[in-house]
Amino acid sequence: MADIQKQFEQFDDAIRLTRLKENKELIQKRDIILGKLRKAFAQLREESEAVPTFEFHNQGSYEMGTGIHPAEGQDYDIDVGLKFNCAKEDRPNPVKLKELVAKALQDHTELGTEIRRSCVTVKYTRDGEQAFHVDLAVYSYDDPESETKRLFIAKGKSGADEKSRSWEESDPDGLILWVEQRFTGMEQDQFLRIIRVLKRWKTEKFKTEGQNAPSGIGLTVAAGQWFQPHVKHDAFAARSRCDDLEALRGFVTTLASKFQVVGRKQDGALLYRLSVPVPVAPGTDIFTKMTDGQMTTFRERLLQLQEKLDKATRDPDPITACQLLRGEFGPKFPVPDKPSTASSGGRAAVGGGISA
């Protein structure tokens, strides 16, 4: 088996995004939005409108440490939660609260805001094209005064009827904590690297599927449930070393095995589904919106990846092993130079920062 751990780590350096708390530029953009919201809501209160106060929290892949640079044609995004200090029973139409947020930020950027089912999106441009967006999730509580209060996220687009909008129980902080506590030390570092690798694989192999592709959070939670670290401990040398290829191969093999047959296509081919429940509230299946056909395609591509990983594991030459994996993960996966095959890996291109 070729030793390509160095290439996996170089690849991770190339695709990994820093956590939000480490990115001053993103924090500045977030804080400008929050300041504008507070100012607009204070003005509405002076005009006798009953607008509740809010606290914010960071959420999503930036906060979990699973964020990657977007693929070509995609833009960066930040996820921020707005926890409004009100009871959901006092706001029976959750879209109204989202509309307050959207209106306060409508003129904040050239592209304005969009009310989506799960968030309010603020869009930024660079050189005349959309380059960056902030997703603001709107929350309320069952009882804001209770010590055991539960959080609910506003679901629904503008104009949604009663059947198409709701307050859905959610625990974004609990989900982040769950991911952070899966492993420790080098095993946790490897866990997060494998998630980032699979998210890049998704962008490479589902380029034309858009929303029909498996979600990044779905891959993250699946890894949290079934990933097994591969860290070799050498007691004699008093050191430990990760084997990302073996860890990834093991997880992909396990994940593919979790699909269940649910029916047949018209041509008789089997249809498959994978169920991955959220480990915190609301506990629903993350992949529920994917059709049986989309899930079957997901499984087929996982099996293709598994085959390539098996071949790379058996390949004694790091050059051909990395060339094989580059076909799955894209051109940023490094291939060692021929003259230095035994001692060093090729340099991976590192994506630039945001300037929006």
N, C-alpha and C positions, 0 to 999 in steps of 0.2 A: 504494500500500500504506500502511495506517495504521501509525503508529509507536506500538506498545504495549509497548515494552521495559520502561517504568516499571511497567506493570501486572503483567508477568511477575515482576519483582523484588519488588513488593509482595505478590504471591501467595506467593512463596517465603518472605518474611518471616512470613507468616501461618501457613504449614504446617510450616515447618522446625523440627526439634528440635535443640537444642544437642548437641554431642558429650558422651559420658559424662564425660570428664575435666573438662568445664566445668560440670558439674551437681553441686554439692555434696550435694544431697539424695539423688540416686541413688547417689553414691559412698558416702554414709553407710549406706544400706540394704544395698548390696553388702557393705560391710565388716562389718556386723553379722552377716550370714549366714556370711561366711567365718570370723569369730571363733567363732561357735557351732559350726561344723563342726570347727574345729581343737580346740576344747575337748572335744567329744564323742569325737573320734577319739583324743585323748590319754587320755581315760578308758578307752576300750576297750583301748588298748595296756597300760595299767596292769593290766587284767584279763586280760592275756595273749592278746588277739586280735591277729592280724597284719594291722593296717590300715596301708597305705602312706601316706607323706606326700604332699602335693600342692602345686603352685603354681597360680596362677590367671592368666587373661588375659581382657581384654575382647574381645568379638567382636560380630558382627552389625551392624545398620544404624547404631546409635549410634556405634560405633567407626569405621565407614566414612564417616560424615558424610552418610548417605542417609536418616536417620530423619525421619519426619513425625508430626505430631500424629494420634492415632487418630481415625477417623470416629466419629460418634455411635453409641453402643451397643458400641463396642470399648474395650479397656483398654490401658494402656501396658505395655511389656515391656522388660526388659533381658536381654541374652544374656551369660553369663559361662561361660568354659571352666575346668574343673578338670582339671589335668594330674597324674594320679597317677603317682608314681615306682615303677612296677612293669611287668613284662613281661606282655603279654597272654596269653602261654602259661601263666603262673602263675594267670591268672584266666579260665579257659575259658568261664565263664558271665558275660558282661558285665553282666547284669541284677543280679547279686549286689552289685556295687560301687554301682550306682545305688540299690539298696535301702538300702545303708548311708547314703548321702547323704539319702535321703528320710526314713529313720527318725530321723536326727539332727535334722531340721528339722520333724518332724511337728507339734509343738506350738508352732512359732515364730509362726504366725499363726492367726487364727480359721478360715480355710478349709483350712489345712494344706498338704500337698504332693500332687502327682500324678506318677506315673512314666509318662511318655510315651515313644514309640518312640525319639526322639532326645535327650531331655533329662529332667531332673527339674524340675518347675514348682512354685514357691512362690508362693501366691496371697495378695494383700492386699485388704482391704476399705476402703471409705470410705462412711460414712453407710449402712451395712448392705448395700452392693452391691460386687461385685468391681470394683476400679478399677485394679489394677496387678499385674503378676506378674514374677518373675525366672525365666528359663530357665537351668538349670545343665546344661551339656553335660559328660559324663564321658569322660575320655580315659585311655589308657595308651599304652605304647610297645612297639615290637618288641624293643628292647634299651635300657633306660634308661641303661646305662653307655657306650653307643657314642657317638662324636662325630658320627656320621651317623644318629642314631636317628630313627625315623619315628613319627608320632603316629597313633593309632587311636581312633575315637569308638565308644562303647558304643551299640549299637542293640538295641532290644527292650523290650517292656512287661513288667510283672509277670506271672509265670506263663507267659511265652512259651516254647514248646518249642524244641528245638535248631535247627529249620529257620527259626524266626521271630526268632532273635537272632543277633548277630554283632558282631565288631570290624571296623569299616570304616575303611580308611586315610583320613586327613583332613589338611588343612593350612590351618586357619583363619587363622593369621598370614600365610601366603603369599597367601591370597585378599584379605585387607585390603591388603597391600602392592601387589598387582596393581591394585586399584582406585585406590589412592593415586597410583600412578605412571603412570596412563594418559595424563595431560596435565599441564601446568604452568600456573601463573598464572591469568589470566582464562579460559583454555580449560578448565582443571580446574574452576573455579568454575561455569562454564556446564554442564559435564558433570554435576556433582552436582545442579544445579538441575533439569536435564531429567529425571534419574532421580526426583527428588522429585515433580515434576509428574506423571510417569507413574504413580507409586505412588498419588497422590491420584486420578488418573483411574481406576485399578483399583478403588479403594474405592467410587467413585461408580458405576461401570458394572457391577460384579460384586457388588452388595450382597447378593443372595440366593444367590450361589453358594458362599460360604464357602470350604472347602478346595478346591473345584473351580476357583477363580480362579487365574490365573497368579501365581506367587510373586513377592514383591518382589526376592528375590535373583536370580530368573530374569531379571527386567527389568534389574537392575543389571549382570549379566554380559553380557546381550545388548547393552546400551549400551556396555559396555567393549570389545566386539568390533566393533561396527558404527557407533557414533556418530561423527559428524564435526562439530567445532566450527564456529561461524560468528561470528568476531570480526573486525570491520572495523578495520584499522589506517590511520589518517590521518597520514602522515609529515609533511605540511605543518603540521598543527595539533598534532603531537606527542601524539596521544591515540589510544586504542583504544575500541571500543564493541561490545558483544555484541548479537546479533540472535537472541534465544531462540526467536522464532516460526519463523524459517527453520531454525534448528538442530533444533527439535522436528519440524517438518514433514519435513525430510530424513531424520531417523532413523526416524520412523514409516513413511515410504514404503519405506525400506530394509528395516525389520523385516518388514513385510507381504510383501515380495517374497521373503523367505527361506523361507516356508512351501512345503512340497512336497505334491503330491497323493499320497494313500496308499490311496484306495479310493472307494467310493460308498455313500451311504445307500440304504435300501430304495426310496426315491422317485427314485433316480438322481442326487441331488445329490452333488457331490464332497465328499470328506473330506480334510482337510489336517493336516499336522503341522509343527512347528518343532523343530529340534534345537539345543540350546544346551549344549555340554559345559562342565563346570567347568574353568577354566583351570589348576587345581592338582589334587593328589590329592583324590579318586579319579578324576577325569576323566570321570565319568558324565554323562549327559544330565540337566540340571536338571528338565526338563519330563516326564520319563519316566512319572510317575504320572498325568498328565492323559490322559484318554481321547481318541480321535480326535474324538469329538463335541465335547468341551470345547475341544480345540485349534481346531477349526473355528469355534466360537463366538468364541474369542479373536481369530482372524483377521478374522472379520466385524466385530467391534467396533473393531479397529484400522483397518479400511477406512472405517468410519463416522467415526472420529476424523480420518483422513487427509482425508476429504472436507470436514469442518468446518475443518480447518487450511488447506486450499486456499482455501476461501471467505474465511476471515479474512485470508489473505495478499492476496487480490484486493480486499478491501473498503477503500475510501479513508477510511471513517469509523471512528475508534477506538471510538466508542460501540457501534455495531452489531457490530463485530469482537469486542469484549470480551463483549458479550451472547451472541454465538454460542459463544464459548469457555466462558463460565460454564455453559452447558448440558452441557459435557463434564467440566469440572473442579469443578463445584459452586459454591455461593453465596459462597465466600470469594474467588473470582476477581473482582477489582475491575473496575468499569465507571466510566469517567470521568464527571464531572458535565457536563451540557450547557453551562453557561456557560463552563467552562474546558477545553473539549475540546482546544484546540490547545496548551495549556501544562501541564496537570497531570492526574493520574489520581485516581480515587476512592480512598478510604482502605480498606485491607483490614483485616478483623478479625483480631486476633492471639490465638491460643489461649493459655489460661492454663497454669500449671505444674501439677505433680503435688502432691497433698497426701494421701499415703497412709501 
